[in-house]
Amino acid sequence: MPEGSYPPDWPDISRRIRERAGGQCECTGQCALHRGQRCQERDRKPARFASGQVVLTVAHLNHCKSDCRDENLLAMCNTCHLRYDHVLHLRNAAATRADYATADLFQEDPKLHPGRRDDA
């Protein structure tokens, strides 16, 4: 499961990693698609292997948001990043469903609705 929080300088770190990548996805199969070849998707260009426009993101290989060592970060297109984090997303969805399933039916659980106030 993800640990920690993004550091305060995350926007600068993210920008530096995306610049290191030269605007191209650095995935070489971590997402289980490219099998050792670098993904050809480029930031803000029409997607070649999906619909829409490519968004270059930065993935934490160990899923720990506070671990921002260069070797733990890869610039990934939105498709590769979503595929890479697929199991994590499934776990988070299952935990959310479990929280809702066990919540009191007549009283909202504040952790399920952060920022919502009872007097609103």
Wavefront OBJ file of the C-alpha trace (Angstrom):
o trace
v 0.000 0.000 0.000
v 1.169 3.552 -0.580
v 3.024 5.106 2.278
v 3.756 8.679 3.214
v 2.740 11.901 1.604
v 4.038 13.859 -1.318
v 6.854 16.198 -0.221
v 6.227 19.949 -0.384
v 8.497 20.255 -3.441
v 6.662 17.505 -5.375
v 5.707 19.820 -8.279
v 9.411 20.585 -8.838
v 10.415 16.919 -8.523
v 7.682 15.853 -10.945
v 8.696 18.513 -13.473
v 12.372 17.479 -13.234
v 11.536 13.803 -13.877
v 9.314 14.665 -16.845
v 12.103 16.870 -18.247
v 14.602 14.024 -17.740
v 12.319 11.911 -19.930
v 12.377 14.462 -22.726
v 8.576 14.507 -22.865
v 8.376 10.767 -23.673
v 7.080 7.958 -21.496
v 9.988 6.116 -19.818
v 8.079 2.853 -19.370
v 9.950 -0.122 -20.786
v 7.480 -2.799 -19.817
v 6.743 -2.051 -16.163
v 3.098 -1.728 -17.257
v 3.289 -5.157 -18.967
v 2.788 -3.717 -22.470
v 6.144 -2.883 -24.034
v 8.291 -5.921 -23.189
v 11.657 -4.175 -22.953
v 11.055 -1.427 -25.511
v 10.409 2.136 -24.462
v 6.825 3.344 -24.823
v 6.475 5.770 -27.735
v 3.794 8.009 -26.235
v 4.727 11.687 -25.951
v 3.330 14.346 -23.628
v 0.434 16.433 -24.977
v 0.322 14.554 -28.280
v -2.571 12.449 -29.571
v -2.334 8.980 -28.057
v -1.070 6.340 -30.481
v -2.389 3.307 -28.599
v -5.435 4.791 -26.844
v -7.923 7.564 -27.446
v -7.419 11.178 -26.438
v -4.314 13.138 -25.575
v -1.294 11.778 -23.703
v -0.592 13.176 -20.245
v 2.895 12.489 -18.924
v 2.772 11.696 -15.208
v 5.338 10.505 -12.654
v 4.999 7.064 -11.066
v 6.542 5.892 -7.798
v 7.804 2.396 -8.579
v 7.429 1.276 -4.949
v 4.124 3.165 -4.532
v 5.561 5.172 -1.620
v 4.732 8.849 -2.249
v 7.453 10.096 0.090
v 10.231 8.111 -1.667
v 11.313 10.558 -4.341
v 14.700 9.141 -5.232
v 15.321 9.377 -8.979
v 15.653 5.598 -9.266
v 12.159 5.200 -7.749
v 10.485 7.612 -10.178
v 9.564 7.117 -13.835
v 7.817 9.496 -16.182
v 4.885 7.480 -17.536
v 2.092 8.269 -19.935
v -1.358 8.092 -18.380
v -2.020 4.665 -19.950
v 1.174 3.053 -18.629
v 0.753 4.676 -15.197
v -2.818 3.408 -14.825
v -1.779 -0.094 -15.894
v 1.227 -0.035 -13.545
v -0.965 0.967 -10.581
v -3.822 -1.394 -11.544
v -3.467 -3.750 -8.561
v -3.178 -0.804 -6.183
v -6.388 0.698 -7.597
v -8.183 -2.635 -7.168
v -7.072 -2.829 -3.518
v -8.177 0.744 -2.828
v -11.574 0.133 -4.462
v -12.078 -3.042 -2.408
v -11.188 -1.193 0.812
v -13.630 1.602 -0.055
v -16.416 -0.907 -0.777
v -15.690 -2.653 2.520
v -15.878 0.675 4.375
v -19.276 1.414 2.828
v -20.539 -2.111 3.486
v -19.733 -1.882 7.196
v -20.775 1.760 7.703
v -23.810 2.522 9.848
v -26.748 2.792 7.471
v -28.249 5.737 9.331
v -25.168 7.788 10.153
v -22.475 8.876 7.737
v -18.899 7.951 8.533
v -16.846 11.199 8.363
v -13.797 9.358 6.945
v -15.894 8.394 3.909
v -16.833 12.018 3.230
v -13.857 14.213 4.168
v -14.694 17.884 4.329
v -18.428 17.304 4.712
v -19.884 18.801 7.872
v -22.968 17.672 9.774
v -24.367 21.215 9.929
v -24.118 21.744 6.164
l 1 2 3 4 5 6 7 8 9 10 11 12 13 14 15 16 17 18 19 20 21 22 23 24 25 26 27 28 29 30 31 32 33 34 35 36 37 38 39 40 41 42 43 44 45 46 47 48 49 50 51 52 53 54 55 56 57 58 59 60 61 62 63 64 65 66 67 68 69 70 71 72 73 74 75 76 77 78 79 80 81 82 83 84 85 86 87 88 89 90 91 92 93 94 95 96 97 98 99 100 101 102 103 104 105 106 107 108 109 110 111 112 113 114 115 116 117 118 119 120
